[in-house]
């Protein structure tokens, strides 16, 4: 699945522009749950019977709410990726190419 497809899916099933702070709070909550899963070492790709509380599940939840926030604010994450990648290439290319004193 492409990021644009995921963003479209999230918009189709969960789009409530009247509640932007709710989505942000859910994102923060999911980042906390991701932190806990990492601390507990619940890594690797789980099977369907062992998804709950894993790093994989929490990463998806973070991505889901990130897409929901992007939708609310009119941000196309795919387009933003390409723009940001270009900026990063310029920024880090100049850092790599800069002579050291």
C-alpha positions as CSV (number, residue, x, y, z in Angstrom):
1,X,0.0,0.0,0.0
2,X,1.3,3.5,-0.9
3,X,1.2,6.3,1.6
4,X,-1.4,8.1,-0.6
5,X,-3.6,5.0,-0.5
6,X,-3.3,4.8,3.3
7,X,-4.1,8.5,3.6
8,X,-7.2,8.0,1.4
9,X,-8.3,5.0,3.4
10,X,-8.0,6.9,6.7
11,X,-10.0,9.8,5.2
12,X,-12.7,7.4,4.0
13,X,-13.2,5.7,7.4
14,X,-12.2,8.4,9.9
15,X,-12.5,12.1,9.0
16,X,-13.8,14.5,11.6
17,X,-12.6,18.0,10.9
18,X,-14.4,19.3,13.9
19,X,-12.0,17.5,16.2
20,X,-8.4,18.2,15.3
21,X,-7.2,18.2,18.9
22,X,-8.6,14.8,19.4
23,X,-6.5,13.4,16.6
24,X,-3.4,15.0,17.9
25,X,-4.0,13.7,21.4
26,X,-4.5,10.2,20.0
27,X,-1.2,10.5,18.1
28,X,0.5,11.4,21.3
29,X,-1.2,8.5,23.1
30,X,0.0,6.1,20.4
31,X,3.5,7.4,20.6
32,X,3.5,6.6,24.3
33,X,2.2,3.1,23.6
34,X,4.9,2.7,21.0
35,X,7.5,3.7,23.6
36,X,6.2,1.1,26.0
37,X,6.3,-1.6,23.3
38,X,9.9,-0.7,22.4
39,X,10.8,-0.7,26.1
40,X,9.3,-4.2,26.5
41,X,11.1,-5.4,23.4
42,X,8.0,-6.5,21.5
43,X,9.6,-6.3,18.1
44,X,9.4,-8.3,14.8
45,X,6.5,-8.9,12.6
46,X,3.7,-10.5,14.7
47,X,1.1,-13.0,13.4
48,X,-2.6,-12.1,13.6
49,X,-3.0,-13.8,17.0
50,X,-0.1,-11.8,18.6
51,X,-0.5,-8.3,17.3
52,X,-1.8,-6.5,20.4
53,X,0.7,-4.4,22.1
54,X,3.5,-5.0,19.7
55,X,5.8,-2.4,18.1
56,X,4.2,-3.3,14.7
57,X,0.7,-2.5,16.0
58,X,1.8,0.8,17.7
59,X,3.8,1.9,14.6
60,X,0.7,1.4,12.5
61,X,-1.4,3.4,15.0
62,X,1.1,6.3,14.9
63,X,1.0,6.2,11.1
64,X,-2.8,6.1,11.1
65,X,-3.2,9.2,13.3
66,X,-0.4,10.9,11.3
67,X,-2.4,10.4,8.2
68,X,-5.6,11.6,9.9
69,X,-3.9,14.8,10.9
70,X,-2.4,15.3,7.4
71,X,-6.0,14.9,6.0
72,X,-7.4,17.5,8.5
73,X,-4.7,20.0,7.5
74,X,-4.8,19.4,3.8
75,X,-1.4,17.9,3.6
76,X,-0.5,15.4,0.9
77,X,2.1,13.2,2.5
78,X,3.4,11.8,-0.7
79,X,4.0,15.3,-2.2
80,X,5.5,16.4,1.0
81,X,7.9,13.5,1.0
82,X,9.3,14.4,-2.3
83,X,9.7,18.1,-1.4
84,X,11.3,17.3,1.9
85,X,13.6,14.7,0.3
86,X,14.8,17.3,-2.1
87,X,15.5,19.7,0.7
88,X,17.3,17.1,2.7
89,X,19.5,16.1,-0.3
90,X,20.6,19.7,-0.7
91,X,21.1,20.2,3.0
92,X,23.1,17.0,3.7
93,X,25.0,17.1,0.4
94,X,26.4,20.5,1.3
95,X,27.3,19.2,4.8
96,X,29.1,16.2,3.3
97,X,30.8,18.2,0.6
98,X,31.9,21.0,3.1
99,X,35.7,21.0,3.7
100,X,36.8,20.4,7.3
101,X,39.1,23.0,8.8
